[in-house]
Amino acid sequence: MSVARMLEEKGSDVFTMPPSTNTMDAVIALREHKIGALVVSSGQGKIDGILSERDVVRALAEHGKKALSEPVSAHMTSNVVTCTERANVPELMELMTKGRFRHLPVERDGKLAGIISIGDVIKRRIAEVEAEAEDIKSYIASG
């Protein structure tokens, strides 16, 4: 299944915040929206970075509670790995495994078009495996 199809099914809404947002406000947004990462964007679909729960934990470990009053730009991952809508489940699994991250922004024409999480990828992979198993059962039963 392609990322384009996944976004059609799940939607392409992405919660973003500007780089100047303080980290505590970002933490509150992560909790309120029940998400594990947010895209940091200065606007017009530009991806400036991504702030994950892991980034927040690192910031707290390094800077203590003062990290929460600093801007997200101080703690975000700036070198963001992205994918396009043409990517498929095996490619996403490889990217996420190699990079050790759980959220992958999707770009279209250099702009943010959505986000895929490891949960989205696993859900689609399980559906593929179940469909394959049903096909095999049907084939065996018809023989």
Residue pairs with C-beta under 8 A, 6 or more apart in sequence:
1 88
1 89
1 124
1 128
2 85
2 86
2 87
2 88
3 83
3 84
3 85
3 86
3 87
3 88
3 92
3 106
3 114
3 116
4 85
4 86
6 116
6 120
6 124
7 85
7 106
7 113
7 114
7 116
10 120
11 114
12 106
12 113
12 114
13 114
14 38
14 39
14 105
14 112
14 114
14 115
15 29
15 33
15 35
15 38
15 39
16 38
16 39
16 40
16 41
16 112
17 25
17 26
17 29
17 38
17 39
17 40
17 41
17 51
17 72
18 40
18 41
18 42
18 43
19 40
19 42
19 48
19 49
19 71
19 72
19 73
19 76
20 71
20 72
20 73
21 40
21 71
21 72
22 68
22 69
22 70
22 71
22 72
23 51
23 56
23 59
23 67
23 68
23 69
23 70
23 71
23 72
23 74
23 75
24 68
24 69
26 38
26 51
26 56
26 72
27 56
27 68
29 35
29 38
30 36
30 37
30 38
30 53
30 56
36 52
36 53
36 102
36 103
36 117
37 50
37 51
37 52
37 53
37 102
37 103
37 115
37 117
38 50
38 51
39 47
39 49
39 50
39 105
39 112
39 115
40 47
40 48
40 49
40 50
40 51
40 72
40 73
40 76
41 47
41 48
41 112
42 48
44 111
45 110
45 111
45 112
45 113
46 111
46 112
47 80
47 82
47 105
47 107
47 112
48 73
48 76
48 78
49 72
49 73
49 76
49 77
49 78
49 80
50 76
50 77
50 80
50 103
50 105
51 72
51 75
51 76
51 77
52 77
52 101
52 102
52 103
55 75
55 76
55 77
56 67
56 75
58 75
59 67
59 70
59 74
59 75
60 67
60 68
63 70
67 74
67 75
80 105
81 95
81 99
81 101
81 104
82 104
82 105
82 106
82 107
83 91
83 92
83 95
83 104
83 105
83 106
83 107
83 116
84 106
84 107
84 108
85 106
85 108
85 113
87 95
89 121
89 124
89 125
89 128
92 104
92 116
92 121
93 121
93 125
95 104
96 102
96 104
96 118
96 121
102 117
102 118
102 119
103 115
103 116
103 117
103 118
104 115
104 116
104 117
105 112
105 114
105 115
106 112
106 113
106 114
106 115
106 116
107 113
